[in-house]
Amino acid sequence: MYTRPISKIEKSQDGYDRLYFHKQTNNEKEKLSPMQTSTPTSLKKDQPHENIKVSIYYSNERESESVDIRLTECEIQLFKELMHVIRDSGCGTTLRVAGGWVRDKLRGDDSNDIDITLDNMMGEAFAELVNKHLSSKHHQTHRIGVIQSNPEQSKHLETATVKVFDMWIDFVNLRSESYTDTSRIPVISIGTPLQDALRRDLTINSLFFNINENRIEDFTGQGINDLRDGIIRTPLPSLTTFLDDPLRVFRSIRFASRLNFKIDEELFKAGSDPVVKDAIKSKISHERIAKEFDGMLSAEEPYLSIELINKFGLFDCLFSLPTVGLDETYIEQLKNSNKDSEKYCEIADSWIGMGKQYEEIDTKRQLILSALMIPFYGIKFKNANKKNKEMSIIHYMFIEYIKFSNKDYDDVSLILECSEQLMEHIIKFVSAGIFNRKEIGLIIHKSAQLWIVVIIISFIKIQYRPNKLQTLFSRYDKPENEKYTIFHKFVGEIKEHDLIGIWNIKRLLNGKQVQDLLNRKPGTWLAPVIQLILEWQLENPSKTEQDCKDWLLTLDIK
């Protein structure tokens, strides 16, 4: 079994008791019987819940057991009405809620993703029966949406979606899949519950809740145990699963880091196999990988995903370097860039939430992406696909390769650029107590709402750059929490100098006032003057508009 270092596991406890499905209660002395769930912390006050006892069915000869799951009133009402649809229509359909909803309910979490499988009819036909039933009871009905099969988005069978009691429900057939050697897009046919369970990515996602029988069904015979023990495992042999659809390697990593589960040894070996890496590059679009990575970035501890990506040897499938146009000196410099990125990201992970009280927006995503890109900052290459135009490697990785948004690229570029400028000011502050309001204010003004990330990235660079900066910042040789103390002192100084929100500062003189004062027409001369006014205000925070006019008239403006 591949596991992360025990220190990391201890650090990233998510509040779940590994012996059972449920979250740990605040009162650690409270005893909970096996399989009994505690109250989730994420419940909405306006959404009452009820404990429902259900049985667990195993496809092997294992003895069944029972478990309590917490359903909302809407879910209870939904399932009752669906059973009335089956009874009144005589369709004889067995309804099973599939995948993530079952997993989350067993863990005591809420889930709004209700996918229901059908064993004997198409989704649209059943959705029509649902609407007919709701109409007969004078309930509101909604138009049925039909999502056509789209293998590129992992929609392999036609899906009908309809709104019932303020919940959007997807209806789709049970299915079986077969693959070719050249594509991750399967050939689909109607299947049995066992076939549908086996074709899923992970055992913990292969469970069903049989609405007709009021029972959890574990057709793989492993899903319940793996969910209880905290193990990421594939229903079929992992190498077969990954060669069929290599994207499942990244899904495995995402779930392992999101749930803080261990990776099965067979899965780890298969996901690390060079043949799977080749299949990832030949079968999966960069956009699909980016979508999985987005899910990792939104997790509570995104660093765990980065660590696993490197352990699997898949970093270059995520962020690939250009193969031509790169100077040889940079090739040597980037030899260990993957490990460096992981190192910087691990440090950044320990900073998440730092300075949160000052932030206007959530900057966790920008922090992790910026830390990942530290080893690549300032390195350019000649892009053969752009007429040998010189381009930054980060631009290539974000825009050309992984197809991230321009905003992601712009944010990361800004953070790395501003952090380079800020480092020397942090060093002067730490070593000599010097705080230059004007220069630091200009950097914060430029970085705007990302200023906290800029400071954190600056600290990370100072701490781990193998040059003189490290010796200048020798306080980092002290206990780990020392850097946080220094960070708060520096941020406190920024607050003391009234620089938080400085990006919203109103110039004492606008462009029209400057033109009138100097009796000049608009031109290229004006923007530099407006910038000078900002710098003057930062140096003279207590001065007035008239003071600014008097100062401006003393300048020799070309």
LINTA-V272127 format. One record per residue. N is the residue number from 1. PHI is phi in radians with two decimals (none if undefined). NEAR is the number of other C-alpha atoms within 10 Angstrom. Layout:
BEGIN
N&PHI&NEAR + N&PHI&NEAR
END
This chain:
BEGIN
1&none&10 + 2&-1.45&14 + 3&-2.26&15 + 4&-1.33&15 + 5&-0.97&8 + 6&-1.05&9 + 7&-1.09&8 + 8&-1.20&12 + 9&-1.12&15 + 10&-1.12&9 + 11&-1.19&9 + 12&-1.92&15 + 13&-1.02&11 + 14&-1.85&15 + 15&1.51&11 + 16&-1.81&18 + 17&-1.50&16 + 18&-1.20&14 + 19&-1.30&13 + 20&-2.23&21 + 21&-1.42&26 + 22&-1.35&26 + 23&-1.29&21 + 24&-1.24&20 + 25&-1.45&18 + 26&-1.10&8 + 27&-1.54&7 + 28&-1.14&7 + 29&-1.44&7 + 30&-1.21&8 + 31&-1.61&9 + 32&-2.11&13 + 33&-1.24&7 + 34&-0.90&12 + 35&1.32&18 + 36&-1.48&19 + 37&-1.63&24 + 38&-1.68&19 + 39&-1.23&15 + 40&-1.14&17 + 41&-1.41&11 + 42&-1.72&9 + 43&-1.17&14 + 44&-1.44&11 + 45&-1.10&7 + 46&-1.57&6 + 47&-2.19&10 + 48&-1.05&12 + 49&-2.16&18 + 50&-2.46&13 + 51&-1.29&15 + 52&-2.08&13 + 53&-1.50&14 + 54&-2.25&17 + 55&-1.63&17 + 56&-2.01&19 + 57&-1.84&22 + 58&-1.91&19 + 59&-1.25&13 + 60&-1.48&12 + 61&-1.56&8 + 62&-1.11&9 + 63&-1.17&8 + 64&-1.25&13 + 65&-2.50&13 + 66&-2.17&15 + 67&-2.63&18 + 68&-1.63&18 + 69&-2.14&23 + 70&-1.77&23 + 71&-1.91&19 + 72&-1.32&18 + 73&-1.07&12 + 74&-1.11&16 + 75&-1.16&18 + 76&-1.07&14 + 77&-1.13&13 + 78&-1.02&16 + 79&-1.12&16 + 80&-1.09&13 + 81&-1.17&16 + 82&-1.13&20 + 83&-1.20&17 + 84&-1.15&14 + 85&-1.05&22 + 86&-1.14&19 + 87&-1.14&12 + 88&-1.27&12 + 89&-1.50&15 + 90&1.20&9 + 91&-1.30&13 + 92&1.22&13 + 93&-1.39&18 + 94&-1.70&17 + 95&-1.81&25 + 96&-2.31&27 + 97&-1.35&23 + 98&-1.95&24 + 99&1.20&23 + 100&-1.05&19 + 101&-1.06&22 + 102&-1.13&26 + 103&-0.99&23 + 104&-1.17&20 + 105&-1.12&20 + 106&-1.15&25 + 107&-1.54&24 + 108&1.49&25 + 109&-1.73&21 + 110&-1.38&18 + 111&-2.64&14 + 112&-1.80&12 + 113&-1.78&17 + 114&-1.82&19 + 115&-1.87&20 + 116&-2.00&25 + 117&-1.63&27 + 118&-2.13&21 + 119&-1.80&19 + 120&-2.52&17 + 121&-2.77&18 + 122&-1.35&19 + 123&-1.07&24 + 124&-1.11&21 + 125&-1.12&12 + 126&-1.25&22 + 127&-1.07&25 + 128&-1.14&15 + 129&-1.11&17 + 130&-1.11&23 + 131&-1.11&21 + 132&-1.10&16 + 133&-1.15&20 + 134&-1.10&19 + 135&-1.11&13 + 136&-1.15&9 + 137&-1.74&9 + 138&1.10&9 + 139&-1.53&13 + 140&-1.18&12 + 141&-2.04&16 + 142&-2.32&13 + 143&-1.11&11 + 144&-1.45&16 + 145&-1.71&14 + 146&-1.91&16 + 147&-1.62&15 + 148&-1.17&12 + 149&-1.03&13 + 150&-2.53&12 + 151&-1.01&13 + 152&-1.12&12 + 153&-1.89&9 + 154&1.09&12 + 155&-1.84&13 + 156&-1.66&19 + 157&-2.28&21 + 158&-1.03&17 + 159&-2.12&22 + 160&-1.78&22 + 161&-2.18&22 + 162&-2.56&23 + 163&-1.61&18 + 164&-2.29&22 + 165&0.90&15 + 166&1.16&9 + 167&-2.13&14 + 168&-1.53&13 + 169&-2.04&21 + 170&-1.77&22 + 171&-2.03&26 + 172&-2.60&24 + 173&-1.27&24 + 174&-1.02&25 + 175&-2.56&22 + 176&-2.10&20 + 177&-2.36&18 + 178&-2.40&12 + 179&-2.15&16 + 180&-1.78&11 + 181&-1.34&9 + 182&-1.85&11 + 183&-2.55&15 + 184&-1.53&23 + 185&-1.54&21 + 186&-1.47&16 + 187&-1.54&13 + 188&-1.87&13 + 189&-2.54&14 + 190&-1.10&18 + 191&-2.29&16 + 192&-1.62&16 + 193&-1.00&23 + 194&-1.12&17 + 195&-1.08&16 + 196&-1.16&21 + 197&-1.18&28 + 198&-1.22&21 + 199&-1.46&19 + 200&-1.38&20 + 201&-1.21&24 + 202&-2.36&27 + 203&-1.08&28 + 204&-1.23&28 + 205&-1.79&24 + 206&-1.82&29 + 207&-1.41&29 + 208&-2.09&27 + 209&-1.92&26 + 210&-1.37&21 + 211&-1.16&17 + 212&-1.06&15 + 213&-1.72&13 + 214&0.92&15 + 215&-2.61&19 + 216&-1.47&26 + 217&-2.06&27 + 218&-2.03&24 + 219&-1.28&23 + 220&-1.38&23 + 221&1.32&19 + 222&-2.19&21 + 223&-1.04&26 + 224&-1.12&25 + 225&-1.08&16 + 226&-1.16&18 + 227&-1.19&24 + 228&-1.20&19 + 229&-1.53&16 + 230&1.30&23 + 231&-2.21&26 + 232&-1.69&27 + 233&-2.51&27 + 234&-1.63&28 + 235&-1.13&22 + 236&-1.74&17 + 237&-0.86&12 + 238&-1.05&23 + 239&-1.10&22 + 240&-1.09&14 + 241&-1.04&24 + 242&-1.31&26 + 243&-1.24&26 + 244&-1.14&24 + 245&-2.49&21 + 246&-1.10&25 + 247&-1.05&22 + 248&-1.15&22 + 249&-1.11&26 + 250&-1.20&26 + 251&-1.12&18 + 252&-1.07&24 + 253&-1.12&28 + 254&-1.08&25 + 255&-1.24&22 + 256&-1.09&21 + 257&-1.35&24 + 258&-1.15&20 + 259&-1.67&20 + 260&1.05&23 + 261&-1.70&22 + 262&-1.38&21 + 263&-1.71&23 + 264&-1.07&19 + 265&-1.06&16 + 266&-1.11&16 + 267&-1.11&22 + 268&-1.11&23 + 269&-1.12&15 + 270&-1.16&22 + 271&-1.17&28 + 272&-1.61&19 + 273&-1.18&15 + 274&-0.97&14 + 275&-1.18&13 + 276&-1.25&22 + 277&-1.06&21 + 278&-1.11&13 + 279&-1.16&20 + 280&-1.04&24 + 281&-1.23&14 + 282&-1.61&13 + 283&-1.85&18 + 284&-1.93&18 + 285&-1.30&15 + 286&-1.09&18 + 287&-1.09&13 + 288&-1.19&17 + 289&-1.13&20 + 290&-1.07&19 + 291&-1.12&15 + 292&-1.11&17 + 293&-1.15&20 + 294&-1.00&15 + 295&-1.10&15 + 296&-1.18&25 + 297&-1.16&22 + 298&-1.48&12 + 299&-1.22&18 + 300&-1.10&16 + 301&-2.26&21 + 302&-1.12&25 + 303&-1.02&24 + 304&-1.01&26 + 305&-1.16&25 + 306&-1.08&27 + 307&-1.03&21 + 308&-1.21&23 + 309&-1.01&23 + 310&-1.25&16 + 311&-1.08&16 + 312&-1.35&20 + 313&1.29&16 + 314&-1.96&22 + 315&-1.07&19 + 316&-1.30&14 + 317&-1.39&18 + 318&-1.64&18 + 319&-2.15&19 + 320&-1.72&17 + 321&-1.37&17 + 322&-1.11&16 + 323&-1.53&8 + 324&-2.37&10 + 325&1.49&15 + 326&-1.78&17 + 327&-1.07&12 + 328&-1.05&9 + 329&-1.14&8 + 330&-1.28&13 + 331&-1.03&12 + 332&-1.17&10 + 333&-1.10&12 + 334&-1.63&16 + 335&-1.01&10 + 336&-1.92&11 + 337&-1.09&18 + 338&-1.08&20 + 339&-1.15&17 + 340&-1.10&19 + 341&-1.06&24 + 342&-1.09&23 + 343&-1.10&18 + 344&-1.10&23 + 345&-1.19&26 + 346&-1.08&20 + 347&-1.14&20 + 348&-1.04&24 + 349&-1.03&19 + 350&-1.29&12 + 351&-1.70&18 + 352&-1.00&19 + 353&1.58&12 + 354&-1.19&15 + 355&1.33&15 + 356&-1.04&13 + 357&-1.15&7 + 358&-1.72&14 + 359&-1.50&17 + 360&-1.62&10 + 361&-2.34&9 + 362&-1.36&12 + 363&-1.98&17 + 364&-1.04&22 + 365&-1.04&17 + 366&-1.12&19 + 367&-1.12&24 + 368&-1.16&26 + 369&-1.10&19 + 370&-1.16&27 + 371&-1.08&27 + 372&-1.05&26 + 373&-1.63&23 + 374&-0.93&20 + 375&-1.14&20 + 376&-1.83&19 + 377&-1.14&17 + 378&1.46&12 + 379&-1.61&15 + 380&-2.13&19 + 381&-2.57&19 + 382&-1.69&18 + 383&-1.45&19 + 384&-1.10&12 + 385&-1.36&7 + 386&-2.12&9 + 387&0.98&8 + 388&1.02&11 + 389&-1.19&13 + 390&-1.24&14 + 391&-2.51&15 + 392&-1.27&17 + 393&-1.10&23 + 394&-1.11&24 + 395&-1.07&18 + 396&-1.08&20 + 397&-1.09&21 + 398&-1.37&22 + 399&-1.64&15 + 400&-1.36&14 + 401&-1.72&20 + 402&-1.42&21 + 403&1.14&18 + 404&-1.25&18 + 405&-1.34&10 + 406&-1.09&12 + 407&-1.11&9 + 408&-1.00&16 + 409&-1.12&20 + 410&-1.11&12 + 411&-1.10&17 + 412&-1.14&29 + 413&-1.06&19 + 414&-1.13&18 + 415&-1.09&26 + 416&-1.19&23 + 417&-1.14&17 + 418&-1.16&24 + 419&-1.16&26 + 420&-1.06&17 + 421&-1.27&15 + 422&-1.40&21 + 423&-0.97&20 + 424&-1.12&14 + 425&-1.26&19 + 426&-1.15&25 + 427&-1.10&20 + 428&-1.11&15 + 429&-1.15&17 + 430&-1.24&19 + 431&-1.45&13 + 432&-2.32&9 + 433&1.25&12 + 434&-1.53&12 + 435&-2.28&18 + 436&-1.60&15 + 437&-1.05&18 + 438&-1.14&18 + 439&-1.17&16 + 440&-1.19&19 + 441&-1.07&23 + 442&-1.11&20 + 443&-1.18&19 + 444&-1.16&25 + 445&-1.04&20 + 446&-1.24&16 + 447&-1.42&22 + 448&0.92&17 + 449&-1.19&20 + 450&-1.68&23 + 451&-1.11&24 + 452&-1.13&22 + 453&-1.09&29 + 454&-1.02&29 + 455&-1.13&24 + 456&-1.09&23 + 457&-1.08&28 + 458&-1.08&24 + 459&-1.07&24 + 460&-1.09&21 + 461&-1.09&21 + 462&-1.08&25 + 463&-1.18&21 + 464&-2.11&15 + 465&-1.32&11 + 466&-1.42&10 + 467&-2.62&9 + 468&-1.12&9 + 469&-1.00&16 + 470&-1.11&17 + 471&-1.26&14 + 472&-1.12&15 + 473&-1.87&18 + 474&-1.13&13 + 475&-1.08&16 + 476&-1.25&18 + 477&-1.36&12 + 478&-1.47&9 + 479&-0.92&8 + 480&-0.94&10 + 481&-1.30&10 + 482&-1.08&12 + 483&-1.15&18 + 484&-1.21&14 + 485&-1.09&11 + 486&-1.12&17 + 487&-1.01&19 + 488&-1.16&13 + 489&-1.15&14 + 490&-1.17&19 + 491&-1.11&18 + 492&-1.07&12 + 493&-1.17&15 + 494&-1.07&17 + 495&-1.16&13 + 496&-1.06&10 + 497&-1.54&15 + 498&0.99&14 + 499&-1.77&20 + 500&-1.24&20 + 501&1.53&17 + 502&-1.09&17 + 503&-1.16&17 + 504&-1.72&9 + 505&-1.07&12 + 506&-1.63&10 + 507&-1.09&14 + 508&-1.12&18 + 509&-2.29&18 + 510&-1.63&11 + 511&-1.02&14 + 512&-1.14&12 + 513&-1.14&12 + 514&-1.13&20 + 515&-1.05&15 + 516&-1.14&10 + 517&-1.11&13 + 518&-1.65&12 + 519&0.97&9 + 520&-2.27&12 + 521&-1.45&12 + 522&-1.04&12 + 523&-3.08&8 + 524&-1.18&8 + 525&-1.22&12 + 526&-1.25&18 + 527&-1.02&12 + 528&-1.06&11 + 529&-1.21&16 + 530&-1.04&17 + 531&-1.14&13 + 532&-1.09&13 + 533&-1.12&21 + 534&-1.05&21 + 535&-1.12&17 + 536&-1.12&17 + 537&-1.11&20 + 538&-1.16&23 + 539&-1.41&15 + 540&-2.28&14 + 541&-1.13&13 + 542&-1.70&8 + 543&-1.32&13 + 544&-1.80&12 + 545&-1.04&12 + 546&-1.14&11 + 547&-1.03&12 + 548&-1.14&17 + 549&-1.10&17 + 550&-1.04&11 + 551&-1.15&12 + 552&-1.09&19 + 553&-1.20&12 + 554&-1.49&8 + 555&-1.46&9 + 556&-1.70&6 + 557&-1.62&11 + 558&-1.40&5
END
